[in-house]
């Protein structure tokens, strides 16, 4: 019987010692990559917060960008009326100015904030 050190494990426990990979490399292969639309949506969420202010931001959630239509969940029908009647065009213009391109042409509001209670 060979004299083995206690902390060494037999080779049968390792498939291929030479192809050891870093955890970051493994995660890149497993986790989905962020697409351009994910980055655009994140920019839109940041712009939304800056434009509407904290009070309205807490009662809304930017849900998705479908084509050039931004969809936003809102806590109440009253807030939808306010945003649609008085703020929609100004918000669209300001978002496009902040993003630096004509990212959105319209905003659709719907009652209900899915997920994390108003946190964009």
Secondary structure, DSSP 4 states (H G I P E B T S, - for coil): -----TTPPPGGG-S-GGG---HHHHHHHHSPPPPHHHHHHHHHHHHHHHHHHHHHHHTEEEEEEETTEEEEEES-HHHHHHIIIIIHHHHHHHHHHHHTS---SEEEEEE---SSTT--
